[in-house]
C-alpha cells in the first residue's frame, strides 16, 4: 500500500540523511560502538547538516518546522542502515521541546544557537537510583540561596543518555518537599552547566545494547545554579514532563517499527544469499512463512505509527494514544526481530551482523519512556478501568 504520511519535503530530506549516513556514519560505526560513544565532533556535522535546528524557530538559527515527521525520517534511515546518531536523539526529541516550550526569551537567545550548531549538546536527567518510573519519588534537591541568586543542587541521577558529552543538562530536582497530599508538587527544571563546580559524571554505564550512545551516572554536590537557569516556573516540572511524554513515546514507537522493518530486510537478504543442504534458506517453506508473518506485523506497526504521526502533527495525540502506540510496536518488535535473528542461525548471534545489534538495541524500548506495564496502566485508565 502507498504510504501517505510523508510529503515531498520529508522524502527529499530522507535522501539527504541517507547519503549522509552512508558517507559519515557507516564507515566509522564499528569504531563508535567499541568506544561507547560517537566522537564529539560528529555532533558538529549534524549541526552543519541542519539536523538539530529543524524545529527551532528561524530567529534562533533553525528551520522553523513544526512537524515531528522529520525526526521520524532520521529514525527510519538510521534503522535501515543499522546505525544510530549516539545521544543526539535525546538532544532533539527530548530536550528541545522543553527549551521551546518553557525557556524565556533571554534563555532561548542564550542557548538555542549553540543547540542548533552542536556546540552545546544537551541531556535530560530525570531517573534516580532506586526510583525508576516513580518520578514523584525523586530526592535530588535544589534549595534557593538566602540571597535568591542561585539554587544549591544536591543529589544523583542515573541512566542519563548523552550524559558523558553533554554541555548542559536539564535536571529535575525538588525545590520544595513533597507532601502526602501532593507527591508531584515542588519539582522544578534546572538547565545545569556541566562545567559547574560540584557537577560530576560518574560511571559510563555498560549497556546490553545501544553501544554507540553514551549513558552515565551523574552526581551533584553543592552545585550552584543561577536562578536565570530555572526552566519554566518553579514547582511545575511534573506537569511539564507529562506534556512531553506523548512525543517521547511516539519517538520510541517509530524506532521500534523502523528497527522491525530493517530486521526483515536484513533477514530477507541473508536467507536469499545463505545456502544449506544445497539450496538457499529462502527456498524453505518455513522461511517464507516466518518472513510473511514478520511482514504482516511490520505493516500493522507502520499503520499504527503513521496514524500517530499524523495525530501528533495535528496536535491530537493523547497520552493514551501514545502509550498504545508504544506498547504495541515495542512488544511486537521483540517478536519480529527475534524471528529475524533466528533465520540467521548462529550468525544472528554475532554482533558483526546488524540483526544482532537490533536485537540488543530494541530490548530497552519496553523499559525507557515508561515500561510496558506503565503503558498498560495508562491505557486501562483511559478506558475507565
N, C-alpha and C positions, 0 to 999 in steps of 0.2 A: 504494500500500500504506500502511496505517496505521502511523504512526511511534510506537514504544513506548518510546523511550529517555528521554523526559521525562515527569515526573508533573505533577499539578495545581499544585504549588508552583512548579515550573520555568515552567509556562505563565503563571501569574499574574505571576511576575517578568518574563517576556518582555513582557507588556503594559505593565508599569511602565517598562521600559527603552525600549520602542518609543515611548511617549508622551514620555519624557524626551529622546530623540534628536530627535524632531520639534520640540520646543519649545526645547531648549537647544543643539543641535548644528547641525542642518541650516541654520538661518538665518545662521549665522556661519562655516560651514565653509570657504567660499572665502577669507575673510579669514585664517583659520588657515593654510591652505595657502600663501598668499602670505607670511605671517610666518614659516613654517617651524616652527611650534610652536603648541600650544594655549595660551591665557592661563593663567598660574599659578593664578588664582582659580577656573578651571574644575575643578581637582582638588578644591578645597574643596566644590564642588557634588556631585562624585562621592562624596566622603566623606559629605556630608549624606544622600545617597540610600542609602548603605549599601553601595556597590559594593566599597569597599576592605576592608570588615570581614566579608564573607560567611564566609570560612574561619577568621577569627580567633576564638579562644575568648571566651565571654561575659565572663569576668573581666577582659579587656583591652579591652572595648568593642565586640566583634564579635558576629556572629550564631551562631557555633559550628557552622556547617555543614561537613561533610567532603566533599561532592560537588563535583567539578570541573565538573559539568554546568551550574552557574550561570554559570561563566565562558564555557562554550560558547554559552550563550544570548546573552550580551553580544556575542560574536564574530559570531554569526549575524545579530543585529539591526543591528550596525554595517555588515556587508557588505550587508545588504538595503537600507540607506539610502545606501550608497556613501560612508560616513564612517569615521572612527576616533576613538578617545579619546586620541590622542597617545601619550605614553610610559607611559600607565597600565597597559598590559598587562604590561610588564616589572615594574612595581611589584608587581602582584598575582600574576602567573603565574610569574615567575622569582625575584623577591627574597623574597616571603613564605614559600615553602617552606623556605628556608634559615633564616629567622628562627624559624619554628615548630619546626623540627627541631633546630637547633643552638644557638640563643640560650639562655642560662641564665635563671633566674627574674628576676634583677635586670635583665638586658638586656631581657627581654620587657616588664617593667613600665615601663622607661625609654623603649622605642621603640614598642611596639605601639599605645598610644592615639593618638599622633601619626600613625602609619601609617594607622590606620583613618579618622581625620578628614581626612587630606590635608594636614595641617600639616607632616608630614615625608615628602617624596617620596624614593623610593629608586631606585637603579640598580645594575647589577652590571657590573664591569669585569674581563673575562677576556682578551679578544683583544688582542694586541700587534702593533705594526707588524712585519711580516716573519715572524710565526709562524702566523697563520691558525688552522687547526683543530688545530695541534700545541700543545696547552696545556702539555704537559710541557716545551716549549722556551722557556717564558717566562723573562725575565731581570729583571723587576721584583723588587726585594729589599726585605725588611723585617727589619732587624737589631735585635735586642734591645739596649737600652741597658745600660751597665755596672751601673747601679743596679737594673735589672729593672723599671722603672716604665712604660716605653714602648718602642715599636718606632720605628725611623727608616726611613721609606718612601721609596724612590727608584725611578724608572722612568717608563714611559709606557704608555698604553692607547689603543686606537682602536676606532671603530665602536660607541661606547657610547650606546645608545638611552636617552633621558631624561637624558643626562649634563649637559646645559646647566642644567636646572632642579632637579636632584637636591639634596637636603639631606644625604643620607648615601649613600655608595656602598660596596657590598661589593666589595672589591678582592682579587683573587687575587695573592699575592706569595710569593716564595721566602724562607722563614725559615731554610732550610738549603740548601746547594748540592746540585745533582743529582749522582748518581754514575753511572758506566757500567752498574752493576748495577741501579740504580733511578732512572730519569729522572723518575718520577712522584712520588717522595717529596719531603718538605721544602717542600711548598706549603701555605700557610695562607690563611684568610679573615680580613680585617680590615674592620670596618664603619667607614669613614672619614668623619668630619665634613668636609663640603666647605668649611666656613669656616676650616679649619686653615691656618696659615701654610705656604706652600710648595706648597699644592694649587692647581692651575691648570687652567682649562678653556681648551683651545686652540681650533683651528678648529671652527666649527659646520659640519659636513660637508654638502655639497650632494649630494643623492642622486637617483637615477633616479626613484624613487617614494617613497611614504610621506612626503609633503611636510608633513603636519601633525604629524609626530613629530620631535622634535629629536634629532640624533645628533652626538656630539662626540668630539674627541680630548682626552685628559686627561694631565696630567703631574704628577709628584710629586718635589719637591726637598727632601730632608731633612724630610719631613712627620712630625711627632711624633704617634704614635697610641697612646693609653693602652692598657696591657695589658688593661684592662677592656673594650676594644672588640674583642678577639680573639673570633671567632665559631667555636665548637666547639673542638676540640683542635688544638694546633699540629702542622703537618705532615701533616694528614689531609685536606686540602681536595680533592685529586684524587678521592678516593673519594666525598666529599660531592657533587662536581659530577656524577659519574657517576650517582648515585642520583636526581638531579632531572632528568636529561636525558630520560627517557621522557615525563614530563609536559610538558616544554618542546616536545618533538617532537609530542606529541599535540595541543597547542595550535596548532602550525603546520599540522597536518593538518586540524584543524577549520576554520581560517581558509581554507585552500586550497579545501576543499569549499564553504564558505559563499560565498566570492568567486565560485566557478564557478556556483553556484546563482543568485546575484544577477545575474551576467553574462547567463545565459539569460533571466531575466525582463526585464532591460533590453533585450536584443536582440528578444525577443518583442514588447514594447511598441513598439519602434521600427519593426519591419517591418510591424506592423499599421497604423501611422499613416503611414508613408512611401509616397508614390506615385511610380512611374516607368512610363513608357510607357502611361500611362492606367490602371494598376491597382496595387494595393498590393504591396509587396515580399513580403509574406507569402503572396500568391497563387501565387508561382512554386514549382514543384516542388523546385528546388534549395534554396530557403529552408526549406521544410518538412523536407526530408531532413537538412539540416545541423542544424537545431534538434532534430530527432528523435535524431540521433546524440549531440548535446550532452546532451539529457535522459537518455539511457541512461548516459552517462558520469557524470553527476551522481548518478543513482540508485546506481550502483556505489560512488562515493565516499561517499555517505551511509551505505551499508551498512557499509563499512569503518570509518568514523568512529564510527558508533553502537556497533558491536561493541567498538571500542577504548575508548570512553567507559564502557561497562558493565564492561569488564575493569579499567579504572583504578579505578573506584569500588569494585570488589571486591578491589582490591589484587593483581590478577593480570596487569597489563600489563607484559610483559617488555621489555627493551631492544630485542630483535629485533622484537617486535610493533610497538613504537612506530616503529622505523626503517622497517618495511614500510609502515605506515600513512602516514608522512610521504613516503616515496619515491613511493608510488602516487598519492596525492592531489596532491602538488605537480607531479609530471610531467604528470598528466592535466589539471590546472588550466591549465597553459600552453597545452595544445591547445584546450581548451574556450573559454577566454577569447579566444584568438586568432581562433577561428572566429566568435565573437560580435562581436568588433570588425570583422571583415571584412564582416559583414552590415550594419554601419552605413555602409559605404562611406567616403568622405572624412571624414564627421563622426566616425567612430570614432577618427580621429587627433587630434581636438580635445579638449583637456583639460577643456573645459566639460562633456563627456559622461562620465558615470561609468564607462562601459566602458573608456575610455582610461586613467582613473586606476587601474582594477582591473588593466589590462594591465601598467602600470608597477609597481604595488604588489606584484603576485604574483611578479614575477621573483626577488626576493630569497629567496623561500621555498625555492628549491632550493639556497641557499647558507647562510643562517644556521641555527643549531641543528644544524649538521653538514651538509656538502654531500651532494648525491645520491650522489656517489662514496663518501663515508664510510658512508652508509646501506647501500649495496650491500655494502660490506666487512663491516658488522655482520651483515647478513642471511646472507651467504655463510658467515661464521664459525659462525653458529648452525646452519647446515646441515652442519657438519663439513667444509667445503671449505677 
